[in-house]
Amino acid sequence: MTTLYPPPPPLPRRGTKDAPITFNGKYHDVEDFLRGYEGLFAKHNILTDKEKRENILSYCGPTVQDLIRALRSFRRSDWKT
């Protein structure tokens, strides 16, 4: 018999209580942002680099989104760099 597990809850919308802080490019916020984002991954079973890449822009301000999109590591889905 196969046990079915419910899917993880949907990711919280940016700016809501359960979402990580919106990252707007301030260097002193990077660690807190990434720590919150990694916790969000674990809670929502986001495991692959592709999933992480697809979701990070939702939690960044527009200028940071543009910068991230320009990174070669982002375009290659290389989360570790």
C-alpha positions as CSV (number, residue, x, y, z in Angstrom):
1,M,0.0,0.0,0.0
2,T,1.3,3.4,-1.0
3,T,1.3,6.2,1.6
4,L,0.4,9.5,0.2
5,Y,1.7,12.7,1.8
6,P,0.1,16.1,1.4
7,P,2.0,18.5,-0.8
8,P,4.0,21.2,1.0
9,P,2.1,24.4,1.6
10,P,2.5,27.1,-1.1
11,L,5.3,29.6,-0.7
12,P,4.2,32.7,1.2
13,R,3.8,35.9,-0.8
14,R,6.6,38.5,-0.5
15,G,6.0,40.9,2.4
16,T,3.7,38.6,4.4
17,K,4.5,37.4,7.9
18,D,5.9,34.0,6.9
19,A,8.0,35.2,4.0
20,P,11.7,36.0,4.4
21,I,12.6,39.7,4.3
22,T,12.5,41.2,0.9
23,F,16.1,41.7,-0.2
24,N,16.8,45.1,-1.7
25,G,20.5,44.9,-2.1
26,K,21.8,46.1,1.3
27,Y,24.9,44.1,2.0
28,H,24.2,43.9,5.8
29,D,20.9,42.1,5.1
30,V,22.4,39.3,2.9
31,E,23.0,36.8,5.6
32,D,19.5,37.2,7.2
33,F,17.9,37.0,3.8
34,L,19.7,33.8,2.8
35,R,19.1,32.2,6.2
36,G,15.4,32.9,6.0
37,Y,15.3,31.7,2.4
38,E,17.1,28.5,3.2
39,G,14.6,27.9,6.1
40,L,11.8,28.5,3.6
41,F,13.3,25.8,1.3
42,A,13.3,23.3,4.0
43,K,9.8,24.0,5.1
44,H,8.4,23.8,1.6
45,N,10.5,20.9,0.4
46,I,12.4,22.9,-2.2
47,L,15.4,20.8,-2.8
48,T,16.8,21.3,-6.3
49,D,18.9,24.2,-7.5
50,K,16.4,24.8,-10.3
51,E,13.5,25.2,-7.8
52,K,15.6,27.6,-5.7
53,R,16.5,29.6,-8.7
54,E,12.9,29.8,-9.9
55,N,11.7,31.1,-6.6
56,I,14.3,33.5,-5.3
57,L,13.3,36.4,-7.5
58,S,9.9,36.6,-5.8
59,Y,11.7,37.7,-2.6
60,C,14.0,40.3,-4.1
61,G,13.4,43.9,-5.0
62,P,13.4,44.9,-8.7
63,T,17.1,46.1,-8.8
64,V,18.3,43.0,-7.1
65,Q,16.2,40.8,-9.5
66,D,17.9,42.5,-12.5
67,L,21.3,41.9,-11.0
68,I,20.6,38.2,-10.2
69,R,19.2,37.6,-13.7
70,A,22.5,38.9,-15.1
71,L,24.6,36.4,-13.1
72,R,26.0,33.5,-15.1
73,S,25.5,31.2,-12.1
74,F,21.8,32.1,-12.1
75,R,21.3,31.4,-15.8
76,R,23.0,28.0,-15.3
77,S,20.9,27.2,-12.2
78,D,24.1,26.8,-10.2
79,W,22.8,27.6,-6.7
80,K,26.0,26.9,-4.9
81,T,28.0,29.7,-6.5
